[in-house]
């Protein structure tokens, strides 16, 4: 009988690169195992951060335990599809390249009938059997539960069993059981990341880009949405701009809303936007009145109260 296996992310957050040679010498902290994300991000200048985007180096990120399809291997790198990140680039998910060292080929990963622990703290320490910190996990990391004991949750991971503090997680009988709440919940999840620096391609609480921020706040609310802003705008329940409510996603386009779409944020209410703006800035709540965002606002989508497809 053929052995069944899955490729899973084995670091806190793996950066998905455009090509296997897209990383720079300064990016060692992002392509090793373990990763050193805080040090990597903190060491970069504005120009080197901007180059992640303008140099077309980075596509997205994967959280610990996130599954990928491996299409090819070359010089220590894997060409992958991120299956939980819908994209118009590939019907199977989001494509790119990841160091093989940041992936684990895991057999016996049958997790259909188990409960799941979802990290809702901004970050959470994963402990080993000796109580030592193995990894620091991001908001929205999802791992299957083995058992609960003494204020800890024992979880199954790509690198063996580990423990999470119950205060850092919520436990659900299945991924599909994560409740879809109202737009207030999306805003609440997003507020805790105020002042977190923008990171192009960011999909973790080490740093989000604009669509990574909206994706993960909707994910926390039980809905998996497309990864990129233009795909997010094309999906969900369309909302007229005069009818927007807190938690709706707002989209912005060049040429005062008539050109190509380039940004997404979460409507905060009272004409305000909760968003991750751009390189060099941090997540903020902005009054749109009198700003370029007021002129460029072009569309809105709703991914709450049961709209969209639950993960």
N, C-alpha and C positions, 0 to 999 in steps of 0.2 A: 504494500500500500504506500502511495506517495505521501511523504511527510508534509504536513501543512505548516506554513510559517508566515510571519508577517514582519515587515521592516518597520521599526518604531524608533522615534527620536529618543536619544539616550543622554541628552544634555538639557539644561534648564530651558534654553531657547536656541535653536539652530537657525542661523541665517541662511536663507536660500539665495544663492548667487545666480546671476544671469548665465555665466559660463564657468567652466571649471578653472579658468585662469583669471577670473574677475577680481579676486581678492588682491590686496596690496601687502607689502611687508608690514605695514602698521596694523594690519587686520589679524595678526596672529591670535590675539585674545578671543577672536570670534570664530576661528576655524579649528581650534584645538578641542580636546576633551580631557578635563573639564574646560568649559568656556569661562572667560573672565570678562563678562559683559560690562559691568560698571567701570572697570579699568579701561576697557577698549573704548567705550563711549566717551569717558572722561578725558582720554588722552588725545582725542581728535580736535583739531581746530575747526573753525567754521567752514573753511574751504574744503578740508578733508571730509567733513560731514556732508557738505553739499555735493561732493564728488560721488558719493554713494548713489545719488539720483542722476546728476548731470553726466556722470561717466557711465551710466546704465550698468551699474555693478550689482545692485541688490534688487531682488524681486519681492520677497516676503520673509516670514520666519515661521518656524515650527515649535510648538511647545513640547515639553517632556512627555513622552508617551504617545505623541501624535503619529498616526500611521501615514506612511507614504508607499507608493508604488515605485519600485526601482526599475528603470527602463534600460540603464546602461551603466557601466563602470569604466572609469578611465583615470589612470594616474592617481589613485587614491581618492577619487571623487565619484559620486553617484548622481546620475541624472534621474530626477524624481518627479513624481506628481503628488502634491499635497491633496489627499482625497477629501478632506473636510473643509477645503477652501474653494468653493465654486468659482469658476472663471470662464469667460468667453474665450480665453486663450486655448483651452483644452476642455472638452466635455467631461473628462475624468477628474479634473481638479486643476490646481495651480502648478505650473511647471517651473523647473529650475535645477540648480546643482547644489549639492551638499557634500561636505567631507564625509567619506565613509566612516571615519572615526567617530562621527556624531550620530551614527545609526547602529541599531542592534537588530540582528536577524533572530527573531524569537519564535520558537516552536511552542505548541500547546498554549496558544493565546486565545482560547475559546472563552469569551467573556459575555456571551449573549444573555446568560441567565443570572448575572450577579448584580449587586448594587454598585453604585459609583460614588466616589468622593470627588467633589468639585471644589477647587480652591476659590474662596471668595474674599480672603484677605488680599491686600495688595501683593504681598509675597508670603511664602510659607516655607519653613525648613522641613526637608525630608530627612528623617533620622534613620540610621541603620540599627542593627540589633544591639549594638553597644551604646546607643543613645547619642552617637556622634552625628553631626550634620553632614549628610552626604551631598545634598544639593539644596539650593534655594530656588523654589519653584515660583512661577508667575501666577498671577490672577488668571483664573479659568483653566488651569491645568486640570485634567480629568483622568482619574485612575480607578481601576476596579478594586472593590473592597474585599478583603479576606476575612477580617473580623474587627470588632470594636472591643477595646479593653482599657480600663483605667485612664479614661480621658484621652486615649490615643486611638487612631484608626490605622489598622494594619492594611496596607495596600499592596497590590501586585504591580510591579514596575518592570520596564525592560532590563533593569540591572539587578533584579531580585526583589525580595520583600522589603518594604520600608514602612516608616511610621509617620503619620501626620497628627498634629494636635487638633482635637475636635473643634477648637475655637476658630480654626482657620478654614474649615470646610463645611459644606452642606452635603448630606448623603441622600441619594435618591435611589429608588428600586431599579431604575433604568435611566438611560440617557433621555429617552422619550418622555420620562416622567417629570423632567425639569419643567416647572410651570411657566407658562407665558403670561406675564402680568401686564399692567398697563404702561403707558409711556412714562409715568412717574418713576417706575422702577429703573428704566433705562437711564434717566437723568440721575437718579440716586447712585447707580453704579459708576457713572461717569464723573460725578463730583469729587469722588475720593482721589482722582488723579490730577486735580488741579496743580499746576506748577511742575508737572512731569515734563522733561524736555522732549521735544519732537525728535523722532528718529525715522528717516526714510526707510520704508519697508518694515518698520517696527510692528510687531504683533504680540508684544509682551509688556508686562509692567516695568520692564527695564527701559521702555521707550516705545511710543506708538506713532505711526504716521496718521494722516487724517482718516483714511478709510479703515486702517487697522483698529483705530479707536472706535469707530462706529460699529465695525464688525464684532469686536469683543464685547461691547456693552449690549448689543443685541443677543450675542451668544449667551451672556450671563442671564438674559431674560428668556432663554429657552428656544431661540430662533437662530438657525444658521443662515446667514445671508451671503451674497457674493462678496469676494475679497476686495475688489476694486470699486472706486466711486462710480464709474460710468455703468458698471454692471448693477450696482446697488440702485442706481436711479432707474434702471430699466425693469427692476423687479419690485416686489412688494405691492402694497395698495397705493395707487396714485392718489395724492391729496391736493386739492386746489390750494393755492398759496394763501387765500383769504380764510381757509379752514384749518390751517396747521395748528397742532396741539403739542404740548410738551412731550418729548420723546420721539417725535417725528424726525426723520432725516431730511436735512436741507442740502440742496446741491447748487453749485455756483459755476458759472461759465464765463469765459473771456468775452470781450466785446459787449459788456453790459448785459450778459445773460444770453446772448445770441450766438456766441462762438462755441468752441469746444469746452466740455465740462472738465474742471480741474480741481474741484475741492468738495468735501462733504463735512457736515457737522451735525450736531444734535440740537434741535430746537429746545431752548431753555424756558421759553415763555416770555411775555412782555417785550417782544422784539429782540430778545437776546439769543446768542449762539454759544453753545458749549462745544469746543472743538480743539483739535491739535493743529495749529496754524501752518507752520513751515519751519525749515531748518533755522536754528538760532532762537526759536521761540519756545514757549511752554504751553501746555494745555491751559485754556483760559475760558472765562465767560465774558463775551463781548457784546456790548450794545451795538446792533447793526446800523442804527439810524445815523445817517450822514457819512457812512463808511463805504468803501468799495464793495463790501459784502451786500449792502442794501441794493446796489446797482446790479450786482452780478447774480443775485438770487434768481434761479430759473425753474426749479422743480422741487417737489417734496414726495417722499415715500413713507409709508407707515408699516412697521414690522412688529406691531404689538396687538394685544387683545385677540390673539388667535390668527392674525394674518400671517402670510408667508408659510414656510414649511418648518415645523419643529425639527430639531436635530435628532 
